[in-house]
Amino acid sequence: LERSMPEACCLRELQSREGMFVDREACLSGVERFQNRQGCYTVILNSFETYVYLAGALAIGVLAIELFAMIFAMCLFRGIQ
């Protein structure tokens, strides 16, 4: 009983749906070197860990801008009175 892999599990040169297969025949015949073995959860978790610091820095930057805008608005309000 030969166990074949679905084509979606085969490695591609560019990690996208349009990328060329590295070796489609070897992948479908069961050579693990040409197959994706990570699940979606693992890939998403690794991507999140990569970009979590960038998202945090971006959030801190936006908060700093908002704080300065609020202080500026208060100074303007005090100047009007």
N, C-alpha and C positions, 0 to 999 in steps of 0.2 A: 504494500500500500504506500504509494508515493504521496507525500504531503507537499502540496504546492503553496506558494505564498501569493497573496493578492498583489497586484501591480502597485497599489498605493504604498506598500511597505518597502519598495525598492528605493535605494539611494539615488539621488539625482545630483548632477554637478552643481547646479544652482538650487538651493533649497526652496523651490517653488513648484507649482504644478506644471509650469511650462518648461522647466529645466530638462536637459537631456539626461537619460539614464546613464549611470556609471557603467553597469554591465547588466542589462535587463535579463538575458538568458541565464546568467549565473545566479542572479537573484531569485528568479522564478524556480530554478532547480534546487534551491535551498542553501546556497553558500552564504553564511552569515555575514561575511565581510561586506557584502553588497546590499545588506538589508538594514532598515531602520528598526532598532530594537527598543527605543524609548517610547513610552506612552505619551499621550497628549498632556497629561497632568504634569509629568516630569519636565517636559519641554517648556510649558507655560510657567512653572515654578522657577526654572532656571532663568527664563527671560525676565521674570519679575524681579529676581534677586539681582540681575544685572542692572536694571533701570531704577531700582528703588531709591538709590542715592541721588540720581538725577531728578527724580520726581520730588524728593525731599528738598533739595536745593532750590528747585523752581518754586515750591510752595513757600519757602522762607523768603525768597526774593519778592514774591508777590505780596506777602504779608508786610515786608519792610516798606514797599512802595505805598501800600494802603495806609500804613502808620504815618508816613511822612505827609501823605495827602490829607489825612485827618488833622494833623498838627497845623498844616498850612491853612486849612479851612477854619480852624479855631482862631488862628492869628488874624485872618481876614475878618472874622466875625467880631473879634475884640476891637479891631480897627474901625469898624463901622459905628460901634456904639459910642 
